[in-house]
């Protein structure tokens, strides 16, 4: 089963989605006790027959049915009427024609139900009958049937699902022993390693394909925890939910999507890594509510660019820059502040902004973890107790501190290409600022200047300059002068726009 990137973003895609940029896939699953510890890179195999023979019994086909309602116009329905583009004037004309000529005299729309069927893949992960697949394979299904390798049909019940990672767990009951696959270590897999995929492409049944691990940590914008493995093993529609195997016969990924302009395989497929899938699956099975309990830090973050790194004195762009913290959230309680760059979390390096949400989500709730942040040009160590992410939780929060009204002044900061002013009642009204707005207002932006390059515009409010709170335009000018004197090429500003906070690193025009 394959879905477009747009469909992936909606996280509720059905199997057999129309051909588009990214589609969902499947891969093979390994039988119970298949393989031991992952080995080093394997040489090119002479063939995959022995391995495929072992793995095929653990891979299943999944068939779902869903009742959908359609509208018909009398006995004619829509099948007799010519089809036109939406909004075409001919469409209304022919509707009127068929209604007037309806044999029963009326053409009122009538609701009609029909069964829609879709196909996908999955694999048995426990001899007790637990089956892993993609959530989009079984989303909105009224009935789910698991078809074993020997064509035995078993009715399946949904144990639990996680829409954020597109993983679902089913359970079947069988009178005979089931062969189960074992999890492997996706973190140990190397780019260039051989992988094997088994699934149900186009409903053909157990199909084996081979390829290599092409890349790691791919972000395809399907969800907040994207960390896909990429492979060139051929996977197509109906492959969604199947596993990707290493040469030890262990599952190192769940094939989920492909990149394809035509809908067919072009050798770019994506799989959820087992390092993530194993933990999600375990919680869906063992938690009393069959849901995933994720960690929550309570921060709004942004990427650290080269300019931001330079302005902060970091050796290179790395970590996650904290734009704001939630009131009374774990981060605020643990001492994390806006402007901090989180470099490590629970002993793991935060390589970039996208990495932090995954690290936090995988951390047990209520665990106290060490956090290293970059603050005021040096590292600081903190301890944070991780909270639990709620579905309605948001990471952003507005500041609630109050400050005295600043003395009005205006200053043109040529090095930034902007004219700045203190907050006044007139400017609040002119730019629709909040009553408690504080900081320095941008009143004009020079064309082609550093401010314009970063998209700043009149009405933006500068809250901090060089990680120091500013209340007057002259303070911003002073911070710019200090930065230029110290030889810095850029300065970091904290900017508010209609309640949204973000850090912006502006180059200093040496003019």
Buried (B, 14 or more C-beta within 10 A) or exposed (E): BBBBBEBBBEBBBBBBBEEBBBBBBBBBBBBBEBBEEBEEEEEEEEEBEEBBEBBBBBBBBBBBBBEEEEEBBBEBBBEEBEEEEEEEEEBEEBBEEBBEEBEEEEBEBEEEEEEBBBBBBBBBBBBEBBBBBBBBBBBEBEBBBBBBBEEEEBEBEBBBBBBBBBBBBBBBEBEEEBBBBBBBBBEBBEEEBBBBBBBBBBBEBBBBBBBBBBEBBBEBEBBEBBBBBBBBBBBBBBBBBBBBBBBBBBBBBBBBBBBBEEBBBEBBBBBBBBBBBBBBBBBBBEEEEBEBEBBBBBBBBBEBBEBBBBBBEBEEBBBBBBBBBBEEBBBBBBBBBBBBBBBBBBEBEBBBBBBBBBBBBBBEBEEEBEBBBBBEEEEBEBEBEBBEBEEEEEBBBEBEEEEEEBEBBBBBBBBBBBBBBBBBEEBBEEBEBEEEBBBBBBBBBBEEBBBBBBEBEBBBBBBBBBBBEBBBBBBBBBBBEBBBEEEBBBBBBBBBBEEEBBBBBBBBBEE
